[in-house]
Amino acid sequence: MYQGKQITIIGLGTTGLSCVDFFADKQAKVRVIDTRQYPAGADKLPKAIPLHTGGLNLEWLLTSDLIVISPGLALATPEIQQAIAAGVEVVGDIELFCREAKAPIIAITGSNGKSTVTALTTEMAKQAGVKVGMGGNIGVPALSLLKDDYELYVLELSSFQLETTHSLKAKSATILNISEDHMDRYNSLEDYRQAKLKIYQHAECVIVNGEDRQTYPEQAVKNLKSFAEHNADYSLRNGALFAGDEKIIETADMQIKGRHNEMNALAAMALADMAGVSRVGIVNALQRYSGLDHRFQPVPTNDGVRWINDSKATNVGSTVAALHGLQVDGTLYLLLGGDGKGADFSELKPLINRENIVCYCFGRDGAELAKLTQNSVVVETMQQAVEAIRPQLKAGDMVLLSPACASLDQFPNFEVRGKQFAQLAQGVAI
């Protein structure tokens, strides 16, 4: 199918390199473009493969049989639109994966919670004795999963990845929720939602959030299941998770806590159930899974203060989920800030305008976030925020990093931001 074809891969890094490996095995002619001057992974690229850096090469694009585009580059980019108009096919690595994968696929997207649900669903399959591969927008690039003989794939998919995917036929698929994210890339929330809805095309079972109508498909589907606290196929009542009328597990027996995690658990149950994963595996995973790093993760300290690293809250919806129903005995010091990606922060206003909440706002959009409440302090960096907070702390207080923003204005990624917060919490010199 690809032998002798001229393939242009846009974007290096681990995903770009996985595409290079994939096409090398297919005996295609490969060249790589990266808009960065010094792209990550350039040192691992075989010397024989041409590399163009610092911008797009229109001549290469127009003389390609196929362009494999990084999710980080918008399809609306003029040079990409020129190539499409000239009849060149443009796809992403997920589309390539879907064309090759032989095992069933569980597909997960949403504005918030998708990494937790992906990891938890994968754990359910593992506990059921299924040989399962996890990848996509989490863990390893999807194409790398093809090297192993997996019985099931669990993919976390971003809206960007879904834009260039047409051949996905998921065993079970979900949109967990829709809230503003990536508004610097989409014209409207509806545009963003339409990208997410592509996950349902050809899916055997569609799983929707009964509390968020935006997650429902626009056309009727044969097999639709819902998760919600009430009136759903997978529900939460009397402190337990239910599938229909069957009690699956008491929430007290789960490692992950909080209402948002109970909703995540219901979604993972539904996805696994509909893909034929055994109930034994589902229950074992819910008893053992303790959550992702940087997602509402307690930092161990001995000062009587709860320090919580929620650096993975890179959009408003994630921070709303963290604050929903949060109980704090003393003062909550909330760290907000970074790059808001053009989002509307107003949804936070009613949640943070409380007597016992003080917001410390930093980074590119810190001043904008500080306008949401009079009880706010603007600083330049997260480190300055922690240094200002520390002398005020008393036992029973909480310091919560749940920034509602991406980290790239001041950090390489949210993981580095979370690690630095944990070091600051423990008094480690930065």
N, C-alpha and C positions, 0 to 999 in steps of 0.2 A: 504493500500500500504506500509506503514512504520511500522505498528504495530508489536512489538516484534523484529524489526530489530536492529542491532547494528550500531549506527550512531556515527561517530567521527567528531567532529567540530573542525577545526583548526582556531584559532583566536578568542579572546573574544571581548571586546568593545561592542558598541551598536548593531552592526550587528551580532556578535557572540551570544549575549544574545537573539536577535530576533529569531535566529535559534534554540536556546535552547527552547524557548517558543513554537515555531512552532512544534517541535518534541514531546514536552511534551503533547501537545493536540492530537498528533497522536499515543500516547502510545508506542513510540519507546524507546529503551535503548540508552541513550546518555552519551557520555564522551567528554571532551574538552581538546585540546592541545593548548598551546600558547608558542611560542619560547622565549617570554620575561620572565624574572624571576618573575617580579611583574606586571602582565597584568592589564590594566584598565578594570574595570567591575568585577574583581574576587570577590569583596565583595557582588555583587548582584547575584552571581551564587548560586542556591540552594545547600545546604550542601550535599545532597544525590548524586550529580553528580560528578563523578571523574574528577579531573583536574591535568594535567601534564604540568609543566612549565619549561622554560629554555632550550628548545630544542624539537626535534620531538621524538616521541615514536614509533619506527618501529614496535614493536609487536602489538601495538594498531592499527596501520595503516593496517597491513596485516591481522588482524582478524576483519576487519570492513565489513559490508554489503554495506556501503556508506560512503564516505568522503566528507564533505562540507568544501571547502578550502577558506580561506580569500583571497581577491584579492591581498593583500600585499605579498603573498608567491607565487613564480613562480612555474608553473607546471613542469618546468625543474629540480626542486629540486630532487636530487637523490632518497631520500626516497619516494617521491611522485611517481616518475617513477617506483620504485620497486613495489609499491602498484598497479599501473595501469597494470604493466606486470603480476601481480598475479591475475588480473581480477576484481579488486575492482573499482567500479564506482566512479569518482571524479567530483563533480559539485560545483557551487557557489550558493549563496543565490538567485541570479536573476533567475537561472534555476528552482529552487524550486518554486519561485514566478510565473513564466510563466506557470508551470504545473497546478497551482491552480487558477490563475486569470480568472474571468468570463467576466469582462468588457474589452472593446477595450484598446489597449496600443499605445501611441505615444512614440517612442524611439529616443533618441538624443545622438549622440557622436560627437567627433571632438577634435582637439588639443586645440582649443580656442573657447570661446564664448558659450560653451554648458550649463553652469549654467545659464547665462542670457537668452538663448533661452528656456531652460526648465522652468524657472520661468515665463517668458513672455507668453509662450504657455499655461501654467497653468492658468495665469491670464485671458487670452482670454476665456478659457473654463468657468472660474468662472463668468466672466462678461456676458456670454451667458446663465447663469443659470444652468450650468452642475455641478453635484456633482463630483468634480475631486480630485484625490489624486496624490501628487507629491513625488517622492522618488528615491531611487537607490543610485547614487553617490552624491546626494544632499538631504538635509533635513533628512527625516526618512528612516530607512532601508526598503527595498521593502516589506519584509514579514510582517512588522507592518501594512502596508496598507490593508492587507487582513481582518483586524479586522472591517473595516467599509464597508458599502455597496455603494461603489463608482460606478459611471456610466462611468468613464473614468480614465485611469492612464496616467501620463506623467513621463517617466523615463529618467534620465540622466545616461548614461552608459559609464564606462571607458573601455579602451581596455582590461584591466585585467579582468573585469567582463565579457566581451564578450567572452573571451577565453574559459570559462567554461559554456557557455550558448548555448543550442541547440534547445529549444522549443519555442523561441520567435517568435510570429506571429504578428508583429506590424501592426496597421491600417495605420500608416504613419511612416516612418523612415528616418533619415538623418545622413550623415557624413558632418559636417559643413566645415571642412578643414582638411588638413594633413600637419603638420610640425614636425620637430624633437622634440620628447619628450620621456622620459623614455629610452634613449639610453643605460642606464646602465642595462636595463632588456632585450632589444631586440637586435638581431644580426645585424639588419639593419633597415632602414626606411621602406623597403618593408615588413619586418616581422611585424612591428608595424601596417602598413596599412592593412595587411591581417587580423589581429585581429579585426580591426575596421570594415572591410567589412562584418563580420559575422552579423552585425545589419540588413543587407538587406535580409538575408535568410528568406523566407516565408512572407516578407512584402507585404501588399496590394498595397502600393504606396511608391516608392523610390524617395527621394528628394535630388538632388545633387547641389553642388556649381558650377555654370557655369563658374566660374573663377578659378577652381581648378580641373583639370582632374583626380587627384588622388582620388577624392571623388566618381567617377563613378563606378558602378558595372562592374565586368568583363564579365558577361553574359547579354544578352538582357533581359529586364524585360517588362511586359505588360504596367505598369502604371508608367512612369517616368516623374517627373516635375523638373524644375530647378529654381534657384534663382541667380541673378547676376545684375550688374548695367545695362547691355545692353543685348539684344537678349536672353531673358529668359522668362519663364512663369510668374515669379514674379520679377519685375524689378523696377529700380529707374530712374525716368526722370523728368526733369523740377521741381526739388524740391518736388517730390511726390512719394509715393509707389503705384505701379500698380499691379493688378492681371490681366494678359492678357492686354486688352485695357481699363480695368475699373480702374479709379483712386480710391484708397481706402482712402488715407489720405495724407495731406501735411506734410512734415517732420517738418515744423515749429510748427505744432500742437502736436508733440510728445515730451514727457519729456526727453527721452534718446537722446543724441546727438553724433555726430561723424559718419564717414563713416562706421566704424566697427559695430556700433550699428544699422545703417540703414540696413546693410547686415543681422544682427541678427534678425531684425524686419521682413525682407522679408522671412527668413527661418521659423520663428514662424508662420507667416501668412500662408505659404504653408502647414506646418504641421497641423495647426488648420483647415484650409479649407478642406484638404483631409480627415480629421477625422469628418467632418460634423459640425464643430462649426460655429455658425451664424456669418455673417459679422458684425452685431451690436456688438456682444461680442468682435470681433477682433478689431474694431475701438475704442470701449470704453477702452479696455486694452492699446492700443497704446497711447491713450490720457492721461492715468493715471499712467502707469508703470514708475517708476523713477530709476530703476536699482538696482543692488546688492550692498551690502556693500563690500568695498575693491576692487571694480571694477571701476577704473577711477572716484573715488568719491571725490568731493571737500571737503576740511576740512575748516570749517568757521574760519577765522582769521580777524583781523582788521589792518593788516600791509600793505595792498595794494599789497601783493604777493599772487599768486595762488598756494596753496598747494594741491597736488592731490595724493590721496591714491589709488594706483593701485597694492596693495600687492598681489592680486589674479593672477598677471602676473607671473606665476611660470615657464614659459618656454619662449624661444626666440620668438616664433610666437606671443605670447600675447603682448610682449613689442613692436614688430614690428607694431602690430595693433594699439597700443596706440600712437606710434610716427607718424604713417602714416597721413600726412596732418595736423599735429598739428601746430597751430599758436600761437606764443609767441612773445609779444611786446619787452620784454627785454631779459635777459639771462635765458636759461633753465638749471637748475641744476638737473641732472638725477642721481638717486640713483640706482645702479646696484649691484647685488651680492647675495651670498648664495650658495646653492648646485646646480650646473648646470646639474646634473644627466647625465654627459657624453655628453652633447650637443655640437654642433659646433656653436660658437657664431658669426661666420663671417658675417652672414646675417645682423647683427646690424651695421656693419662697415660704409656703405654708409649713414646710417640714423643719426649716431651720430658724424660723422666727419664734423661738421659745426661750423662756427665761434662763434655762440651764444650758443653752448652747451658745458657744462662742466660736466664730469662724475665723480662721487664720488663712488668708488668701494670698497665693504666690503665683509667680510665672506670668506668661503672656496675657492671660485673661483674669488675673487675680483682681485687678481693680474693678472689672465688670462684675465678678462674683460678689465682691464686697458690697455692691449696691443693693443686694438682695435683703440685707439685714443691717440694722444699726449696730448690732452687737458683733462687729467684724473688725479685723485688723489686717492691713495690707503690708506684706513684706515682699522682698524680692525672691527669696528661695525657701524651700522646705526646711533647710537646716536652720535658717533664721527663725522660722516659725517655731520649731521645737525648742530652740534656745530661749525664745521669749516665753513659751508656755511653761517650761520646766519649773521655774521658781514658784509658780502659782499652784502646782499640783498638790492634791490631797488624796488620801486613801478613798476609794470609791469613785474617783474621777475616771473618765475614759478619754484617750487621745486616739482619734480615728482618722487615718489617712484614707479618704474615699473621694478622690479629686474631681470626679465628673469631667475630666479632661484627659486628652492624650498627653504623653510625657515628652514628646520629641522636641519641645522648645528648650528643655534643660537637661534631658537624659537620653541615652541611646534607646531605651525602651522602658516599659512599665516595670519589668523585672528589676532593672538596676535601681529605679526609683524606690521600689518596695524594699530591696536589700539595704539601701541607704537609710530608709526610715527605720528598719529593724536595728541597724547599727546605732542610729541616733537614740532610739528608745533604750537601748542597753548601755548607752554612755560610751560607745566605742568612738574613738577619734576618727573623723573622716579625712 
